[in-house]
Amino acid sequence: MPQDNTLANEIIDEPLSDILSERYLSYALSTIMSRSLPDVRDGMKPVHRRLLYAMHLLKLNPKSAPKKSAKVVGDVIGGFHPHGDTAVYDAMVRLAQDFALRYPLVDGQGNFGNIDGDNAAAYRYTEARLTAVALMMLEGIEQNAVDFRPTYDGSSSEPVVLPGGFPNLLANGSSGIAVGMATNIPPHNVAELCEAMELMLEKDPTIAEIVDIVQGPDMPTGGILVEKKEDIIAAYETGRRAFRIRAKWEKEDLKQGLYQIVVTEIPYQVQKSKLIEKIADLIQAKKLPLLDDVRDESADDIRLVLVPKNRNVQPEILMEALFKSCDLETRFNMNMNVLENGLVPKVMTIKEALQNWMNHQQEVLVRRSQFRLDQVLKKLEELEGYLIAFLNIDEVIRIIRFEDEPKQKLIDTFELTEVQAEAILNLRLRKLAKLEEMEIRKDHEELSKERDELKKLINSEARQWTKIKKQIQNLRKEFGQDTELGARRTQIGSALEPIEVDLDQMMIEKEPVTVVCSSKGWIKAMKGHGHNPADIKYKDGDRGAYFIEVQTTDKIIILATNGRFYTLGCDKLPSGRGFGEPLRLMVDIPNDSGIADMQIYRPEQKILVYSTDGRGFVVNSADVLAQTKTGKQILNVSGKSEAAGCYYLDEADDHVAVIGKNRKMLVFPLVELPEMSKGKGVILQKYKDSSLSDLKTFNLEKGLEYKYGAGTTTVEDIAPWIGKRASAGRLPPNGFPKSNRFGYKF
């Protein structure tokens, strides 16, 4: 058999790199334009567009009976979309899921999957039809509203883009991965989008003004958006940014002070079953010590029950730990990459996306109006022919009965057009009645008015935008916030400050205890409050120094004479039996240092620290909290000087009273003291061969109160003792304690 060299003669010698580059470019463009990126005008990819159009041809309207999904999938594959049936059915299923699409386009009958992640039933078991929203997308498709192109086999045609009378791109969002680019657009609230577009038709607003209306994404599954407003504005200005979505939860009180947390809404695109599985794994791995159990009590709504370890666990702290550990908090990375006019990929701002949709609606309006105008003109032409026929009815009948070519004879006799002559020939005899003639004249008058209005609309851009504005207003009313489908689901929360979660602290059972410490440093914690200090026994030669009523969840701060602060958890103190244990076994206080002061730790308060040489300054309580046994150096002392004490400041206090061992007292304004994190401080009172004995802050209007005998007394006139800071002062008021102290710590 002779060899065929035809193919060999057509071989083209090209570098492999050029061939690969050309072929890959074709593939990339096909992926970008025909598969992955949505069109900004209707917000759809080809598969979704073909699904809706195929269902439209099958007349699957909301009021008609649904048909088998297999029928729809078969028609789409056979007529428009030559790809796998699984891909087409999966796309159809997503259009029907109310937890995947904010405004579903397909009304599914049967098992179309659920938020747990379960798959839909096979397409031979399910049925489907279009929703009212889908009808808006298709409205006008048979009125030359959009261009059509041949299908893949040329046997029929399909729409290049849908009329899209619903802002589907931003309302339902979209996601897809193409070659070298991707898109990820969150759903939004239609009522807010419409209000923003109304504003755009009135003026040229900034993105910030649009964000005042479109507050952020509106996810089908609800949740809480926790982002700063400036970050949301930046996201819509650039088309790229991440939105943080948190689950919605509430605390349910139970008996005996117990409670549980109920999660009612979860973030978008999170499968509930996998979320529960993840939380259960964290509990099993002991990575969530604050959580005891998780239960799924969901029915049609979501109800996840979280059981805390004990009643002392704060719900906010528990949820913060969960937000950091699982998908109860997610980030939606927005990338508003779309096809502009179906051709050019572009990352758009929210304003550009809305404007493109409105421009498309203007084009659709003009094309539909022109289509209707052509119909009206044709009908008017026919009606005018009818009127001529009625005026010359006898001659018309004669021509039709006796002429060999009645159509041409009618045209020549009455100067008719072919359309008019054809209409007269097709006229039924029953329409020759006088009443019908009156009806024709009435129709002619009405159609003439409609023709004039259509011409004005087509020739006036201002009228077109007025019409579009009315369309948007109707859309906003139909999907208003007071409707079930239109009401905002995702709550707009405030950006949350990070919360430090101390798991060890949260696991402590909160109980009242009384901390007792002797002058020699023996410490213990007695259960309960209300103990009598006189009933407490100490070792021989020792006595009581500190008696503080606290809770086991509190912390104690200890100031040593070396100026270092030490911290102890009240739950770690030895029990109240016996004399307790030496404090030096718990914290590393040097042997040459003693205890200068002991206080309960009060977060977010200020402390005045002072030394025996009369120096001091104000420090934040958070700065004195020590994390190790070695403590934290706050007050610098040297020579014979030692730390004397620490004093919590009250918000109402405005003056400081200082008294030295030389029995001289000085009062000066509190504002004269600096606020520092550590240091030596400034001179409070000047001494000569003496040292500081005690210190107290007070409100000048209320007067200075100090211990007097078995009670207290108040000196209202403090003027004689007010002086400049670092002054020597003068003798205290008559009756002031000989101990030179304003009160006793024990």
Secondary structure, DSSP 8 states (H G I E B T S, - for coil): -----HHHHT-----HHHHHHHHHHHHHHHHIIIIIS-BTTT---HHHHHHHHHHHHTT--TTS--EEHHHHHHHHHHHT--S-HHHHHHHHHHHH-TTT-SS-SEEEES----TT------TTT-EEEE-HHHHHHHTTTTTT-S-EEE-TTSSSEEESS----S-HHHHH-EEEE-SS-EEEE----HHHHHHHHHHHHHS---HHHHHTTS-S---TT--EEE--HHHHHHHHHHSEEEEEEE-EEEEEE-GGG-EEEEEEE--TT--HHHHHHHHHHHHHTTS-TTEEEEEE--SSS--EEEEESSTTS-HHHHHHHHHHHSTTEEEEEEE-EEEETTTEEEE--HHHHHHHHHHHHHHHHHHHHHHHHHHHHHHHHHHHHHHHHHHTHHHHHHHHHH-SSHHHHHHHHHT--HHHHHHHHT--GGGGSHHHHHHHHHHHHHHHHHHHHHHHHHH-HHHHHHHHHHHHHHHHHHT-TTSTTTS--SEEE---------HHHHTS---EEEEEEETT-EEEEEESS---GGG----TT--EEEEEEEETT-EEEEEETTSEEEEEEGGGS-BSSTT-EEGGGTS---TT--EEEEEE--TT-EEEEEETTSEEEEEEHHHH--SSTT-EE-B---TT--EEEEEE--TT--EEEEEETTS-EEEEEGGGS-B-SSB--EESS--SS--EEEEEEE-TTT-EEEEETTEEEEE---GGGB--TT---B---TT--TT--SS---
